Amino acid sequence: MTTHLTVLASLAVAILLSPETLILGLIMACNKRAPRLAAWMYAVGAGVGLALGLGIGFMLAPSAPTDAKEAAPSWAEFGVRAVIAVVLIAIGIQRSMNAMRGAPIKEVEAQQAPAKKPGHGIVARTKAWFSARFGGHMGDKLPPWRIGLRSGLLGFATMGIHPKCVSVAIAAGHQALQISDHAQRTLGIAVFVVISMLPSIAPAVIETVHAGASAAIKESSERFMKTNGRWVSAALLLGAGAFVAWNAWTHMP
């Protein structure tokens, strides 16, 4: 396995060990009315979000060097690599600090927090309107189609809008196009997608195979991922960020 494939696998494991992705998927699978639909739609939404991040990375990446065409470094390419490296290192440091402080997972905390009474201002009313239609993703009293839609939107937001996941996906897309061999590049992208999607698909598979098992798994998974997952994820992000930074430095015009 080449260095590029190792970096892609490391980035994927960083998403794999993200507490938010797995735990929110398990929360969706705990829906009392349509657990399987909610879990699978969450996985579909996450897949679309991951594809969005990879697509952005592909667009930002320079063309891979070939035998007929040697790479010609430019300041634009250096800037893209430098920004990606800074983002990965910054997120890795943030993850390390959260792990040291034992900070709660914001997304899960927001899911489980009781609804607040809306205020009287325009901003407060807008937030209340948004929460009434898109909040409370457990939504046991909603029709199945709305449960599925909300779960899909949450999956997309978790993978395609969440700063850490979308940054990692962009970095992976950029890194994949640095592999000149098409077979290895395809393998690298496939490895990244499969590993990254495991925490999003696992709740749906668990609920399909054994209905009701997600609720029992959620607490133990949350406890493990909040402690061990953050440390490993931070280390991988810092390592990948350091590699991208080194790559930017060596390819400086």
Buried (B, 14 or more C-beta within 10 A) or exposed (E): EEEBBBBBBBBBBBBBBBBBBBBBBBBBBBBEBBBBBBBBBBBBBBBEBBBBBBEBBBEBBBEBEEEEEEBEBEEEBBEBBBBBBBBBBBBBBBBBEBBEEEBEBEBBEEBEEEEEEBEEEEEEEEBBEEEEEEBBBBBEEBEBEEBBBBBBBBBBBBBBEBEBBBBBBBBBBBBBBBBBEEEBBEBBBEBBBEBBBBBBBBBBBBBEEEEEBBBEBBEEBBEEBBEEBBBBBBBBBBBBBBBBBEBBEEBEE
